[in-house]
Amino acid sequence: MKIYLDDIRQAPEGWVRAYWPNEVIALLAQGGVTEVSLDHDLGDDQQGTGYAVICWIEEAVVTRGFVPPNIAIHSANPVGRERMQRGIESISRLAARNLDL
């Protein structure tokens, strides 16, 4: 499954659209997700941002040996994009370390 997190843009064909981080996290926890594409700003910071998904994946990799899907960012927010990119880089390092164990 491919998940597209965005509150405004339509998901590309073949992707499941999610509006909030908790939706994406629930699908990730179920398994079978191969790719996620994340927007940062989702219109309601009370519901969270795309960065919350990055944080969940990072924690799951460390605490449960979660194998992360391919992660892309399609956010127009340059600060949010950079923050998310740093999280993806951390996830990659942590997942590689898990493979070495």
Secondary structure, 3 states (H helix, E strand, C coil): CEEEECCCCCCCCCCEEECCHHHHHHHHHHCCCCEEEECCCCCCCCCCCHHHHHHHHHHHHHHHCCCCCEEEECCCCHHHHHHHHHHHHHHHHHHHHHHHC
